[in-house]
Amino acid sequence: MDFSYTETQGMLRDTLARFLADTYDFETRKKMLLRPEGRDPGIWQALATELGILGAPFAEEHGGLGGGALENMIMMEELGKVIAVEPYLQTVVIGGGAMKRAPSAMADAVIPEIIAGNAVIAFAYAEPQGRYDLANLRTTAKADGSGYVLSGHKAVVYAAPWATHLLVTARTGGSQRERGGVELFLIDATLPGIVRRDYPCVDGFQASEIYFENVAIPGDAHIPGGIDLIELLVDEATVAVCGEACGVSRKLHEGTLDYIKQRKQFGQPIGKFQVLQHRMADMFVEMEQIASMALMGALKLESPAAERKAAVSLAKAKVSRSINFVGQNAIQTHGGIGITVELAIGHYFKRATMIENQFGSADFHLGRFEDLTLAA
Amino acid sequence: MHLDFSPEDLAFQQEVRAFIAENYPAELRGKQDEGDELSKEDFLSWHKVLAKKGWVAPAWPVEYGGTGWTATQRYIWSEETARADCIRLMPFGLSMVGPVIYTFGTPEQKAKFLPRILSGEDWWCQGYSEPGSGSDLASLRTKAVRDGDHYVVNGQKTWTTMAQHADWGFFLVRTDPDAKQQEGISFLLIDMKTPGIEVRPIITLGGEHEVNEVWLEDVRVPVDQRVYEENKGWTCAKFLLAHERTGIAGVAASKRGIEKVKTIARAEMDGDKPLIANAFFKRKIAELEMDLTALEFTELRSLAGESAGKGPGPESSLLKIKGSEIQQRLTELTLEAVGHYGAPYFRGFGEGDNEHPIGPDYAHRAAPSYFNTRKTTIYGGSNEIQRNIIAKMVLGL
């Protein structure tokens, strides 16, 4: 057992934190969101070329820095601290994760493009009827000659408006909720028959409803592995979001702490009141547990599937509960100003709230944990 | 960063497992299984086995009798002793006054007391709280007046755990009534057989005699039994409280406790299914396991110095808060799980009483444990005090 970060991991964190401190302050972020594309693509390019850190979790043979889940967690935590709307989760964690397990021809072609900042991948997995069940799919991929024909509707696909590639789950067979027949494909986002309806999300990201209208895709778009691989990728993504939650909750706590030290009522800073001191202590306790659970999840990702799934679900359930507590109390403690768009705190709260249910609510994950470990 | 055990760690784990299997006192195991109250000899039987092996104080520096284990080995030790349901050793000597003596004591004090703590020869108790000084410990009034090479001690202590068995006690006493509260306190080691000491039992909700009042009337204590400087006892007290709080998380024992609750919930029927199939009960187990995992990794981060708090100290308040809450939830779930058989009150089954007790064995201690465990959020600095500590020491409020 070892709980220390390597020097390289420390440098990765510092490099990214310094860059974001210079480029991603609250006012600048607000302006980014107002641009037509809803972000500043220069940031992503800078992460790729100027900082050279989009390769953090990739093998050196692909031009990466040789890291893995911990590097992703570090990146996500720092991005969370500025509520960055960059497609790191979708492109590097999920898309990159799929590419690491993809046939070598696809991996060799796509990973260097991710690292270079040229490829942006969006993960089209959710469907309107499916909630968090990854196998609940109506989207079909019907074999057609050497390729497939894709049909269906994918819901709330984060980063899709910016994407060069779509990572799509679809059925090659089986009934709507059957695990068998669920497959994964990486396709060009501009293929004929892909119809997008783009919109902003409440947390500042851009997303799309995607309709596949008989989209012809090549046979080599298929990534073997089925539902097991998809569950692994979503577990990795879930842990990454827990890492982001860690950064977001630190800022929620820090912002609230600063506020109660300077806000005066009844002739003194409100931080002098014990009721608020205890609330801040409770928020501190929850925030530290978010950090602990994000780390726990990251360290268990390499475990056998059943152990990994149970661990990730415990982590996400706790993170969802805790970030709900931290976020709601941050707003309450700010009082009226907390419910306006004026201060950053409300914007952190909005992202925190979306994190709660992303890849499954606390209830969903507790249920998954129970099914795996608490049989009669 | 990783969770793997090295081949050496795995070998150590096997060694520990085998040692416990071969050496854990059989009589003690039997009493635990029956849910009997444990005697002084019961507590000491396991202590003495470990003392003989040299494993009784893993956290101590090697020069004073510690094991020199790595952090991972200590983790394995606490996991394995909990897995095997070994009793927890009495902390008063090993975890409390022992570290104070080897940190602040004179060479003579170290030589005299440390070996006897390790061997189990001396049973220690803690003279901290007073009837008028609970959370506000520094307001304590038991006074010690210098008379030649002795102090004369007068006052009353309370909540003194296991004082009825104690050979020695460590006491906080006021040696300067005119100084600011924290600055007039000294740390004394007192032989409990000294004339003028009276120990009176306090019976708690589970029916146990665990805590006591200790009355001190003109108790003469040699000056060389004061640890550290006169009027600097608060330094020892704070040091000890921080030590006490980390042990208080009790992660390994709570893990074992959850396994026990699961066993009960698989044995108890709820309609035509085991209780564990009840969605509401199952959810409570899952939530407990979730919070315990969060506590475990917070403790591991804390040990590795990776948590937000600065050094060993304030952040241990976090471990105390969550650890004590989890211990309480465990006993609450156990009591809920045993249903009707939480109610019968078992006292006074004498030695050799073979009459089959009422209800399943696992139900016997359910209610007493629940009542007894209300103490965890109160002792060692109540959880409200822990929040004050976090607010002041970590958050700067």
Boltz contact constraints between the chains, C-beta under 6 A:
constraints:
  - contact:
      token1: [A, 1]
      token2: [B, 3]
      max_distance: 6.0
  - contact:
      token1: [A, 1]
      token2: [B, 72]
      max_distance: 6.0
  - contact:
      token1: [A, 2]
      token2: [B, 1]
      max_distance: 6.0
  - contact:
      token1: [A, 2]
      token2: [B, 2]
      max_distance: 6.0
  - contact:
      token1: [A, 3]
      token2: [B, 1]
      max_distance: 6.0
  - contact:
      token1: [A, 3]
      token2: [B, 300]
      max_distance: 6.0
  - contact:
      token1: [A, 3]
      token2: [B, 304]
      max_distance: 6.0
  - contact:
      token1: [A, 3]
      token2: [B, 306]
      max_distance: 6.0
  - contact:
      token1: [A, 257]
      token2: [B, 395]
      max_distance: 6.0
  - contact:
      token1: [A, 271]
      token2: [B, 397]
      max_distance: 6.0
  - contact:
      token1: [A, 277]
      token2: [B, 391]
      max_distance: 6.0
  - contact:
      token1: [A, 277]
      token2: [B, 397]
      max_distance: 6.0
  - contact:
      token1: [A, 278]
      token2: [B, 387]
      max_distance: 6.0
  - contact:
      token1: [A, 280]
      token2: [B, 395]
      max_distance: 6.0
  - contact:
      token1: [A, 281]
      token2: [B, 387]
      max_distance: 6.0
  - contact:
      token1: [A, 281]
      token2: [B, 390]
      max_distance: 6.0
  - contact:
      token1: [A, 281]
      token2: [B, 391]
      max_distance: 6.0
  - contact:
      token1: [A, 284]
      token2: [B, 390]
      max_distance: 6.0
  - contact:
      token1: [A, 285]
      token2: [B, 318]
      max_distance: 6.0
  - contact:
      token1: [A, 288]
      token2: [B, 298]
      max_distance: 6.0
  - contact:
      token1: [A, 288]
      token2: [B, 318]
      max_distance: 6.0
  - contact:
      token1: [A, 289]
      token2: [B, 294]
      max_distance: 6.0
  - contact:
      token1: [A, 292]
      token2: [B, 294]
      max_distance: 6.0
  - contact:
      token1: [A, 292]
      token2: [B, 297]
      max_distance: 6.0
  - contact:
      token1: [A, 292]
      token2: [B, 298]
      max_distance: 6.0
  - contact:
      token1: [A, 292]
      token2: [B, 301]
      max_distance: 6.0
  - contact:
      token1: [A, 293]
      token2: [B, 294]
      max_distance: 6.0
  - contact:
      token1: [A, 296]
      token2: [B, 297]
      max_distance: 6.0
  - contact:
      token1: [A, 299]
      token2: [B, 3]
      max_distance: 6.0
  - contact:
      token1: [A, 314]
      token2: [B, 290]
      max_distance: 6.0
  - contact:
      token1: [A, 314]
      token2: [B, 293]
      max_distance: 6.0
  - contact:
      token1: [A, 317]
      token2: [B, 290]
      max_distance: 6.0
  - contact:
      token1: [A, 318]
      token2: [B, 290]
      max_distance: 6.0
  - contact:
      token1: [A, 318]
      token2: [B, 294]
      max_distance: 6.0
  - contact:
      token1: [A, 366]
      token2: [B, 286]
      max_distance: 6.0
  - contact:
      token1: [A, 369]
      token2: [B, 286]
      max_distance: 6.0
  - contact:
      token1: [A, 370]
      token2: [B, 282]
      max_distance: 6.0
  - contact:
      token1: [A, 370]
      token2: [B, 286]
      max_distance: 6.0
  - contact:
      token1: [A, 374]
      token2: [B, 282]
      max_distance: 6.0
  - contact:
      token1: [A, 376]
      token2: [B, 274]
      max_distance: 6.0
  - contact:
      token1: [A, 376]
      token2: [B, 276]
      max_distance: 6.0
  - contact:
      token1: [A, 376]
      token2: [B, 277]
      max_distance: 6.0
